[in-house]
């Protein structure tokens, strides 16, 4: 289940909540009760694993011709 980060614009309360994709977003602050909640979006770290992500892994290797 994804975890979402929320912040209240009224009281600045920050919290995270695990929600299903089918759940409605939270709109009311659990601390002050105002409908001032906004989702906070942040960059997601990316990890490249496996073959093909490095210069030495991509393309065909040509053999050097002997003279």
N, CA, C and O atoms as a MOPAC input file, in Angstrom:
PM7 MOZYME 1SCF
protein

 N      0.83700 1    -1.17500 1     0.00000 1
 C      0.00000 1     0.00000 1     0.00000 1
 C      0.88600 1     1.24300 1     0.00000 1
 O      1.84600 1     1.31300 1     0.76700 1
 N      0.57800 1     2.22600 1    -0.84800 1
 C      1.39400 1     3.43800 1    -0.91000 1
 C      1.24900 1     4.30000 1     0.34500 1
 O      0.20800 1     4.29300 1     1.00200 1
 N      2.28900 1     5.02400 1     0.65500 1
 C      2.28700 1     5.96900 1     1.76800 1
 C      2.27100 1     7.37800 1     1.19800 1
 O      3.08600 1     7.70900 1     0.33700 1
 N      1.35700 1     8.20600 1     1.66800 1
 C      1.21800 1     9.58000 1     1.19000 1
 C      1.56700 1    10.55500 1     2.30900 1
 O      1.29100 1    10.30000 1     3.48100 1
 N      2.17200 1    11.66200 1     1.93100 1
 C      2.57500 1    12.70500 1     2.87100 1
 C      1.59800 1    13.87700 1     2.71700 1
 O      1.34900 1    14.34900 1     1.60800 1
 N      1.05400 1    14.33200 1     3.83700 1
 C      0.08800 1    15.43200 1     3.84400 1
 C      0.57700 1    16.55300 1     4.75700 1
 O      1.35000 1    16.32100 1     5.68600 1
 N      0.11000 1    17.77700 1     4.47600 1
 C      0.38600 1    18.92800 1     5.33900 1
 C     -0.85200 1    19.81600 1     5.37200 1
 O     -1.48000 1    20.07300 1     4.34500 1
 N     -1.18600 1    20.27700 1     6.57300 1
 C     -2.31800 1    21.18700 1     6.75400 1
 C     -1.84000 1    22.61500 1     6.50900 1
 O     -0.83600 1    23.05000 1     7.07300 1
 N     -2.56600 1    23.33400 1     5.66700 1
 C     -2.21400 1    24.72900 1     5.38500 1
 C     -2.60700 1    25.64300 1     6.54700 1
 O     -2.09300 1    26.75500 1     6.66200 1
 N     -3.50900 1    25.18300 1     7.39800 1
 C     -3.96600 1    25.99900 1     8.52000 1
 C     -3.01000 1    25.92500 1     9.71100 1
 O     -2.56200 1    26.95900 1    10.20600 1
 N     -2.69100 1    24.69700 1    10.18000 1
 C     -1.87500 1    24.55600 1    11.39400 1
 C     -0.47500 1    23.99500 1    11.11100 1
 O      0.30700 1    23.78800 1    12.03800 1
 N     -0.15500 1    23.74600 1     9.81500 1
 C      1.15700 1    23.23400 1     9.39200 1
 C      1.45900 1    21.82200 1     9.89900 1
 O      2.62400 1    21.43000 1     9.94700 1
 N      0.45100 1    21.06300 1    10.27200 1
 C      0.63300 1    19.68800 1    10.74800 1
 C      1.05500 1    18.79800 1     9.57800 1
 O      0.36300 1    18.73900 1     8.56100 1
 N      2.19600 1    18.10100 1     9.71900 1
 C      2.70500 1    17.15100 1     8.72300 1
 C      2.42000 1    15.73500 1     9.19600 1
 O      2.65000 1    15.40700 1    10.36000 1
 N      1.92100 1    14.89900 1     8.29900 1
 C      1.71100 1    13.50000 1     8.66000 1
 C      1.71700 1    12.64000 1     7.40700 1
 O      1.51100 1    13.12900 1     6.29600 1
 N      1.95800 1    11.35400 1     7.60600 1
 C      1.91100 1    10.38500 1     6.51000 1
 C      0.80700 1     9.38800 1     6.79200 1
 O      0.46600 1     9.11700 1     7.94300 1
 N      0.26100 1     8.85000 1     5.72200 1
 C     -0.85100 1     7.91600 1     5.85100 1
 C     -0.73500 1     6.86000 1     4.76200 1
 O     -0.50900 1     7.18200 1     3.59600 1
 N     -0.89300 1     5.59000 1     5.15000 1
 C     -0.93100 1     4.51200 1     4.16300 1
 C     -2.36000 1     4.39600 1     3.66100 1
 O     -3.29700 1     4.24000 1     4.44400 1
 N     -2.51500 1     4.47300 1     2.34800 1
 C     -3.84400 1     4.41000 1     1.75300 1
 C     -3.81400 1     3.55000 1     0.50600 1
 O     -2.79900 1     3.47900 1    -0.18800 1
 N     -4.91100 1     2.90800 1     0.23000 1
 C     -5.07600 1     2.15600 1    -1.00500 1
 C     -5.24900 1     3.14600 1    -2.15400 1
 O     -5.60900 1     4.30200 1    -1.93400 1
 N     -4.99300 1     2.69000 1    -3.37000 1
 C     -5.20900 1     3.55200 1    -4.53100 1
 C     -6.67800 1     3.92100 1    -4.68200 1
 O     -7.00100 1     4.95100 1    -5.27400 1
 N     -7.56500 1     3.09600 1    -4.15500 1
 C     -8.99900 1     3.34300 1    -4.26900 1
 C     -9.54200 1     4.26300 1    -3.18100 1
 O    -10.67300 1     4.73600 1    -3.29200 1
 N     -8.76200 1     4.52900 1    -2.12800 1
 C     -9.21900 1     5.40400 1    -1.04100 1
 C     -9.27100 1     6.85700 1    -1.50700 1
 O     -8.46300 1     7.29400 1    -2.32800 1
 N    -10.23300 1     7.59000 1    -0.96800 1
 C    -10.30400 1     9.02500 1    -1.24500 1
 C     -9.17300 1     9.72900 1    -0.50900 1
 O     -8.78800 1     9.30200 1     0.58000 1
 N     -8.63600 1    10.80100 1    -1.08200 1
 C     -7.58500 1    11.54200 1    -0.37700 1
 C     -8.13200 1    12.19400 1     0.89300 1
 O     -9.31700 1    12.51700 1     0.97900 1
 N     -7.26600 1    12.37700 1     1.85600 1
 C     -7.66500 1    13.02200 1     3.11500 1
 C     -7.82800 1    14.51400 1     2.85100 1
 O     -6.97200 1    15.12900 1     2.21600 1
 N     -8.91400 1    15.09500 1     3.33100 1
 C     -9.17100 1    16.52300 1     3.09900 1
 C     -9.32200 1    17.31600 1     4.38800 1
 O     -9.24600 1    18.54400 1     4.36600 1
 N     -9.53600 1    16.62800 1     5.52600 1
 C     -9.73200 1    17.31000 1     6.80600 1
 C     -8.56400 1    16.98500 1     7.72300 1
 O     -8.20000 1    15.82000 1     7.88000 1
 N     -7.98100 1    18.00400 1     8.32400 1
 C     -6.84100 1    17.83700 1     9.21500 1
 C     -7.25000 1    17.10700 1    10.48700 1
 O     -8.22000 1    17.49300 1    11.13900 1
 N     -6.50700 1    16.03900 1    10.85100 1
 C     -6.85300 1    15.31600 1    12.07200 1
 C     -6.53300 1    16.10600 1    13.34400 1
 O     -7.04000 1    15.77300 1    14.41500 1
 N     -5.70900 1    17.13500 1    13.24500 1
 C     -5.34000 1    17.92500 1    14.42700 1
 C     -6.28500 1    19.10900 1    14.64600 1
 O     -6.84200 1    19.25800 1    15.73300 1
 N     -6.47200 1    19.95200 1    13.62500 1
 C     -7.28500 1    21.16300 1    13.83200 1
 C     -8.69600 1    21.06300 1    13.26500 1
 O     -9.54100 1    21.90400 1    13.57500 1
 N     -8.97500 1    20.03700 1    12.42700 1
 C    -10.31700 1    19.83400 1    11.90400 1
 C    -10.68100 1    20.68500 1    10.70200 1
 O    -11.81600 1    20.62700 1    10.22800 1
 N     -9.74400 1    21.47100 1    10.20100 1
 C    -10.01700 1    22.32500 1     9.04200 1
 C     -9.80000 1    21.54600 1     7.74300 1
 O     -8.98900 1    20.62100 1     7.69100 1
 N    -10.52000 1    21.92200 1     6.71700 1
 C    -10.39100 1    21.28500 1     5.40200 1
 C     -9.29200 1    21.98800 1     4.61000 1
 O     -9.54300 1    22.55900 1     3.54800 1
 N     -8.08800 1    21.94000 1     5.13500 1
 C     -6.94700 1    22.63400 1     4.52400 1
 C     -5.78400 1    21.68500 1     4.23300 1
 O     -4.63500 1    22.12400 1     4.17800 1
 N     -6.06200 1    20.39600 1     4.04600 1
 C     -5.02400 1    19.39300 1     3.82400 1
 C     -4.61500 1    19.37200 1     2.36400 1
 O     -5.45900 1    19.43200 1     1.46900 1
 N     -3.31300 1    19.28500 1     2.13000 1
 C     -2.77300 1    19.14700 1     0.78100 1
 C     -1.77100 1    18.00700 1     0.76000 1
 O     -1.02200 1    17.81400 1     1.71800 1
 N     -1.75500 1    17.24800 1    -0.33700 1
 C     -0.74600 1    16.20600 1    -0.52500 1
 C      0.57600 1    16.86900 1    -0.84600 1
 O      0.62800 1    17.84000 1    -1.60000 1
 N      1.65000 1    16.34100 1    -0.26800 1
 C      2.99900 1    16.83100 1    -0.53700 1
 C      3.66300 1    15.82800 1    -1.47200 1
 O      3.73200 1    14.63700 1    -1.16900 1
 N      4.14700 1    16.31200 1    -2.59900 1
 C      4.82300 1    15.45700 1    -3.56700 1
 C      6.31600 1    15.71500 1    -3.48800 1
 O      6.75300 1    16.86100 1    -3.37600 1
 N      7.09000 1    14.65400 1    -3.54600 1
 C      8.54300 1    14.79200 1    -3.50400 1
 C      9.16800 1    13.84100 1    -4.51500 1
 O      8.52000 1    12.91800 1    -5.00800 1
 N     10.41700 1    14.08200 1    -4.80800 1
 C     11.13000 1    13.24800 1    -5.77300 1
 C     11.31600 1    11.83800 1    -5.21500 1
 O     11.55500 1    11.65300 1    -4.02200 1
 N     11.20500 1    10.87400 1    -6.08200 1
 C     11.37700 1     9.47700 1    -5.70400 1
 C     12.77000 1     9.03600 1    -6.12900 1
 O     13.15300 1     9.23700 1    -7.28100 1
 N     13.53400 1     8.44100 1    -5.22000 1
 C     14.86400 1     7.98500 1    -5.61800 1
 C     14.77100 1     6.83700 1    -6.62500 1
 O     13.87600 1     5.99600 1    -6.54600 1
 N     15.69400 1     6.81700 1    -7.55400 1
 C     15.72000 1     5.78300 1    -8.58500 1
 C     17.01200 1     4.99800 1    -8.45500 1
 O     18.09500 1     5.57100 1    -8.34100 1
 N     16.88500 1     3.68500 1    -8.47200 1
 C     18.06200 1     2.81400 1    -8.44800 1
 C     18.08700 1     2.02600 1    -9.73900 1
 O     17.10400 1     1.38000 1   -10.10100 1
 N     19.21300 1     2.07900 1   -10.43500 1
 C     19.38700 1     1.29900 1   -11.64800 1
 C     20.14200 1     0.03800 1   -11.28300 1
 O     21.29300 1     0.09100 1   -10.85000 1
 N     19.48500 1    -1.09400 1   -11.46200 1
 C     20.10000 1    -2.37600 1   -11.13900 1
 C     20.08900 1    -3.25900 1   -12.37800 1
 O     19.20800 1    -3.14400 1   -13.23000 1
 N     21.05600 1    -4.12300 1   -12.46400 1
 C     21.09300 1    -5.06600 1   -13.55900 1
 C     21.95600 1    -4.59700 1   -14.70800 1
 O     22.66100 1    -3.59300 1   -14.60400 1
 N     21.89300 1    -5.32700 1   -15.79800 1
 C     22.72100 1    -5.03500 1   -16.96000 1
 C     22.07900 1    -3.96800 1   -17.82800 1
 O     20.85600 1    -3.83300 1   -17.86100 1
 N     22.92000 1    -3.20400 1   -18.53600 1
 C     22.43300 1    -2.22400 1   -19.49000 1
 C     22.40500 1    -0.80300 1   -18.97800 1
 O     21.98900 1     0.09300 1   -19.71200 1
 N     22.83000 1    -0.55500 1   -17.74800 1
 C     22.76600 1     0.79000 1   -17.20400 1
 C     24.12200 1     1.49200 1   -17.16900 1
 O     24.22100 1     2.64500 1   -16.75000 1
 N     25.14800 1     0.79900 1   -17.60500 1
 C     26.48300 1     1.38700 1   -17.58800 1
 C     27.03200 1     1.41200 1   -19.00600 1
 O     26.60300 1     0.62600 1   -19.85100 1
 N     27.96200 1     2.29300 1   -19.27000 1
 C     28.54300 1     2.42200 1   -20.60200 1
 C     29.13900 1     1.09800 1   -21.06600 1
 O     29.03600 1     0.75400 1   -22.24400 1
 N     29.75700 1     0.35700 1   -20.15800 1
 C     30.38700 1    -0.91000 1   -20.52600 1
 C     29.37800 1    -2.01900 1   -20.75800 1
 O     29.73900 1    -3.06100 1   -21.30400 1
 N     28.12100 1    -1.82900 1   -20.36100 1
 C     27.10800 1    -2.87400 1   -20.51900 1
 C     26.31100 1    -2.73600 1   -21.81000 1
 O     25.69600 1    -3.70800 1   -22.24800 1
 N     26.30100 1    -1.57200 1   -22.42400 1
 C     25.41700 1    -1.36000 1   -23.56700 1
 C     26.15400 1    -1.55000 1   -24.88600 1
 O     27.37500 1    -1.41000 1   -24.96100 1
 N     25.39600 1    -1.86800 1   -25.91200 1
 C     25.95900 1    -2.00100 1   -27.25000 1
 C     26.74000 1    -3.28100 1   -27.44300 1
 O     27.00100 1    -4.02200 1   -26.49500 1
 N     27.09900 1    -3.52400 1   -28.66200 1
 C     27.88200 1    -4.71400 1   -28.95200 1
 C     29.34700 1    -4.36500 1   -28.83000 1
 O     29.76000 1    -3.24400 1   -29.13100 1
 N     30.12100 1    -5.31900 1   -28.39100 1
 C     31.54800 1    -5.12600 1   -28.26100 1
 C     32.21900 1    -5.57200 1   -29.56000 1
 O     32.05800 1    -6.71300 1   -29.99300 1
 N     32.95600 1    -4.67900 1   -30.16300 1
 C     33.65700 1    -5.05600 1   -31.38900 1
 C     35.05700 1    -5.51800 1   -31.02300 1
 O     35.73300 1    -4.91300 1   -30.19100 1
 N     35.47300 1    -6.58800 1   -31.65500 1
 C     36.81600 1    -7.08200 1   -31.38200 1
 C     37.80500 1    -6.30200 1   -32.22000 1
 O     37.50800 1    -5.93200 1   -33.35600 1
 N     38.95700 1    -6.05600 1   -31.67900 1
 C     39.97800 1    -5.30400 1   -32.41000 1
 C     40.59400 1    -6.21500 1   -33.46300 1
 O     40.89100 1    -7.38300 1   -33.21500 1
 N     40.77000 1    -5.65100 1   -34.62100 1
 C     41.34300 1    -6.45300 1   -35.70500 1
 C     42.86600 1    -6.44100 1   -35.59800 1
 O     43.46100 1    -5.41400 1   -35.27200 1
 N     43.48100 1    -7.55400 1   -35.86400 1
 C     44.94100 1    -7.62000 1   -35.79700 1
 C     45.52500 1    -7.27200 1   -37.14100 1
 O     44.96600 1    -7.63700 1   -38.17500 1
 N     46.63900 1    -6.57300 1   -37.14500 1
 C     47.28200 1    -6.15800 1   -38.40400 1
 C     48.43500 1    -7.01100 1   -38.72700 1
 O     49.09000 1    -6.80300 1   -39.74800 1

